[in-house]
Amino acid sequence: MKTWKIDYKGHTIEVCNSLFREKLTVDGEIQDERSGFKSKSCLKGRIKSGDGAGETIQAELKGFRAVGCLVLIQDVEVFRS
């Protein structure tokens, strides 16, 4: 399993990828979850309260062996691996 953790305006955003499951968590709450075997996955969520409330989050996972992660908030890149 691979996990990326991003701190944004006092919020913790986690994107987790395992062999057959991807998950987006914001402040400990699951926002989106996908299962299955895909070469590309897109997870969506939003910040619900506090600084940045209402801002949308999009996490894209790509690849089979070396998985990369891209996180956009309000369509602006905030993380890439």
N, C-alpha and C positions, 0 to 999 in steps of 0.2 A: 504494500500500500504506500502511496505517495501522498503527502499532505503539504499544502502551501498555506501559510498564515500571513495575513496582511492586516496591519493596524491602519485604520482610516478614521480620522476625526473622533478618536476615542472609542471606536467600534472595532471588534475583532471579526474579520472575515476569513473563513476557512474553506478551502476547496480540497476535497479528498477524492482520490482516484484509486480504486482497486481493480482487480482483473475484470469484474463484471458489474461494477457499481461506481457511480460518481455522485458526489453530494456537495451542495453549497450550504454553508451554515453561517448565519450572521448573529453575533452575540449569543451563541449557544443554541439558537433556534434553527432547525432545518428549514430552508427556504425552497429548495428544489432538490430532487433526487431522480436519478435515471439508472436503469439497469439494462444489461445487455452488452454485447461486444460490438463496439463501433470504433472507427478510426478518428471520428470527430464528434464532440458532444458540446452542447451549449446549455448552460444552467443559468436561470434567472432568479433574481430576488430584489429586495429593496430594504433600505434602512427604515425601520418603523418609528423610531423616536430619537430624541436628543439632537445633537448637532448632525446635520445631514439628513434629517427625517424626510422621507419621501424620495430620496435619490435612488435611482435604479442601478442595479448591479447585474453585470453579465459576465460569466466566466466561461471561457472556451478551452476545452481540452483537446489536444491533437496528438496523434501518433500511436504506434503500437508498442514498440520497445522503449524508446526514450520519449516519454510523454512530456509535452510542453503545456504550460498554462498561461493564459492571457486573461487579465481581469480589467474590465472597463466599468467605470462609474460615471453615469450621465454621459455615456459615449466617449469618455476620455480615458486613455490607458493609464492605469495606476500601478500595474504589475505585469511583468512578463518573465517567463523562465524558459 
